Amino acid sequence: MVPAELYVSEREGDDATGDGTKEKPFKTGLKALMTVGKEPFPTIYVDSQKENERWDVISKSQMKSIKKMWHREQMKSDSQDKKENLEEAKKITIKNDPSLPEPKRVKINVTSLIGDTVKLLLQH
């Protein structure tokens, strides 16, 4: 479940142990967005610049900057996932069923259709 609000504090926050609450805020906005994982993001509160207030809603420009960094991180992780999937796919090998007779090699020579999509019909 996505929390309704997250807290980020440059002074008191900690990305390693923080959980986004008032008592244990994150240190960076990026960590807050990474914790949520997907849009729409909850309201993010940061250290207030005013003396008598502790928290203030994150500015639109800060949020835009953090979202850009979050998108970049998402692309990196997607790229890493693709690489891992490719490595897993390389481990797959197709082997002939030993209970069946050895398959025959057949050469199909239709050079005029190179580059086109074709459908092969097999007749017995």
N, C-alpha and C positions, 0 to 999 in steps of 0.2 A: 504494500500500500504506500502511496506517495504522500509524504507529509504536506500539510497546507502551507507551511513556511519553514525556511531554513535560515540558519544564522552563520555569518562569516565574520571573523574578527582577525585582522592582521596582528593585533597586539596579543590577544589571549588564545587565539585558535590554534588547533593542531590537526593536521590532515591525517595523521596516523591514528590518533585516539579519539578525535572528535566525531560526534554523531549528528551535528547540525542543530542541536538544541541550544537554548539560551545558555545553559550551564556548560555545555561542551561544544562550542562552535567549531566550524572548520576554519582553517587558516586561509584557504584560497577559494574563490568562487568556482574555479574549474573542478575542484574536488567535490563541491556541492552538486554541480551538474552531473558529474560522473556517477555520483551516488544515486541520483534520481534515474539516470540512464536514458530517458526519452522525454520528448516534449508531450504535452505542455509542462513547463517547469513551474514549481511553486513560487510563491513570493520569497525573495531573498532579502534578508536584512543584513546590513553591514554596520561597522562602527560609525556612529554619528559624529559630525563635525561640530554640532552645537554642544555647549557646555552642560545644559541641564537634561539632555536626552542621551540615552545609552545606545539605542538602535535607530537606524533610518533605512527606508527602503532603498535598494540599490538603484543607481541612476540608469537611465536607458542606455547611455553610452557605455557604461561599465558592463551592463548586461549584454549588449551587442558584442563587445570585445570578448567576453567570456564565452558567448555562444559560438563565435568564430573559432576560438581555441578548442571548444568541445567538438565542433564538427570536424576539425583537423584530427583530433584524437580518435574520433569514430572512424574516419577514413583509414587511419593507421591500423586500427584494430581490425577493420574489415579486410585490409590488405594482408595482415598477418593471418587471419582466418582462411583467406583464399590460399595462401602459401601452404598452410597446414593441410587443408583439404587436398591440394595438389600432391603433397607428399604422401598422404594416405592413399590417394588414387594410384600413385605410382607403384604401391605395394601390391595392388591387385593384379593377379595374373590369370589368364584364361587357359585352361588345360583341356585336352581332349578326354572324353569319357572312355576309360579303358575297357568298359563292358561292350562298347560299340566297335564296329569294324573301323579300320583306319580310313580317314576321309581322303577323298581324291582331290588333287589339285586341278582346278579348271581355270583357264585363262579366258577372260572376256575381252575381246578386242573391238571396241566401238570408239575409236578415236574421234569421230565426228561429234560425239556428245560430251567430250571432256569439258568440265566446268558446269554442265547442266545437271539438274536433279533428275534421276532416273528411277524407275520402279522395276525391280527384277521379278519376273514371274517364273516360278519353277514348275515344270511339268514332269510327271513320272512316266 
